[in-house]
């Protein structure tokens, strides 16, 4: 696991994120000795993955919709 100083990570944040993508995680160390871990977050599910709705209308429903639109 790679450890960056705070100032080095701040100056090269894009590179740090690329390293996180490669390695899985990176540590950032402050002057006071505190350590922070940045790790890759993988969504298990896409935000665009939504439940579908069964929209199989019957012939009667389709004809009714057509009649309604023609009356307008």
N, C-alpha and C positions, 0 to 999 in steps of 0.2 A: 504494500500500500504506500502510495506517495504522500509526502507531507510537504505543504507549502507554507511559507510565512504569510501572514496576513497581507503585507504590502505587496509581495510577489503575486499572490492570488488576485488581489485587487487590480494590479497592473495588467495581468494576463488572464482575465476571467474567462474569456472564450476558450483559451487553451486548457484551463482548468476543467471546464465543462466537457471538452473533447476527451480529456484524460479520464474523467468520470465515466464517460460513455464507453471507453476502452476497458478500463480497469474495474468498473462497478462502483468504486467509491474512492474518495480522496479526503485527506485530513488537512485542516488549516489551523495553524498554530499562531496565537497572538503573542505579543511581547510578554504579557503577564503569565504565559504558560497554558492558558485555556486552549483546549482542542475542540474543534468542530468537525463533524463529519458530513460531507456532501455525498449523497448516494443517488444513483439513478432510480427514478420512480417509474415503475412499469404498471400501466393501467391494465387490469384484467379484462376490462370491457370497454369498448369504444363508446364515447359519448353520443355517437350517431347510431348506435345499436339500440333501436327502440322496438317495442312490441308491435307486431303487425295486427291489423284489424281485419276480420273476415268480412269482405265486402262483396260477397257473391250474391248479387240481387237476383230475384226471380224475374221471369219474363213479365209477369204482371206489374212488378215494381218498376221495371224499365219503361213499360208502356205508360204507366201512370206519370212518371217523370216527364216523358215526352209530351203527354197531353197537357200537363201543367205549364210547361214552357211555351207551348203553342198558344195557350190561352192568354198569356201576358201581353 
